[in-house]
Amino acid sequence: MSISSRPVVESGSRTLAERGFVHVPGVLSPEQVAALRADLDGIAASAPPGPYGLIVHDVWSRAPVCRALIEEGMPARVALELTCEPSLLLFQDLLIDKVPGASTTLHWHQDYAYWPLDSSRGVTLWFALDDADEDNGCLRYVPRSHHLGERRATDFSGGAMSIDEALPAIDEARCARDGVSMPVRAGDALAHDPLVWHMSPANRSNRPRRAWSLTFIVPAARWDPGHAAHPFLHILQPTAGAPPRGERFPRIDAE
């Protein structure tokens, strides 16, 4: 993997810290991509897509290839190298299938807005399982926007979620002016800061745009159920101030 090269790691970690996102090419082999596609397509077949395509939470516990990669530790090692953190926990993972012609624009947002946690320290690692460009909905970022702090959550549920109106909104004018597209090839990874502003347009093509997205957090993070609604609040009923721990949140330490 290209991530094992020390110059690439150092350059990637600097870019992530400074710009808020970084492209790491060729992290997954063609064989791994094919195995992940088959694994995740089996889950997707039983879940109808919504307006943003198909988003399935907590897939690694059900998908054997995903579980094997998590247990082997490859995604976490990439995250550790890029963040320079001594330890990280896997908090969640998502299958994101932006199906051809059936998904709408996923508007500008920050990932941390949807975490029931008291800390934004961590990283989102997004593995492309198909080539992605502007036609089929590649990610777009606003460079250095993570330095601007937490912003008001974007409501993707049609008014069903609570919004902290005290937080400033994401600056749409800045997004339009400064947003950059990040086309990728299948097997590439995009890593981004939980506070960076990003979005993805609708898939206007006849091609798939599948991805496996993983959230890594620092062990010092604590549950904050009031910060955001999340499936884990119903599944686990966590206590505010307690740390996410247990087999559901595997930990890996830097060597």
Summary of the structure (lengths in Angstrom):
residues: 255
radius of gyration: 17.1
end to end distance: 17.3
largest distance: 47.4
contacts: 811
relative contact order: 0.24
helix: 28%
strand: 23%
